[in-house]
Amino acid sequence: MKALEQKYNWSEWRKFPDPRKGEYLIAPFGYGVYQLKNSKINEFTLFGSGNNLAYRMSSLLPKPFGQGTRRNEEKREYVLNNIEKIEYRTVAFTSEKEMKDCERELR
């Protein structure tokens, strides 16, 4: 994981926004990768990518708060139920290939 820290220009860790409180998500509008962690136990919980990362990350919450399609409702519920402990960071890319390479390295 240390190599990924140095290789990519990650944002700082931010508290995941709670839409019930009108909070904002800060994420790339284009290609990007995200990581989520539970800050209470300091454990990575989810990661992913999207051609419009801001929109993709909005699918991390269940409806009516989240948008888009995501087939794992349990993950969406986990994020909402633990939202006070969830932090995220992102990294932006200018090409789909760079984005997919980073996502592969996270696996």
Beta strands, then each sheet from edge to edge (+ up, - down):
strand 1: 14-15
strand 2: 32-38
strand 3: 43-50
strand 4: 86-92
sheet 1: 1+ 4- 2+ 3-
end
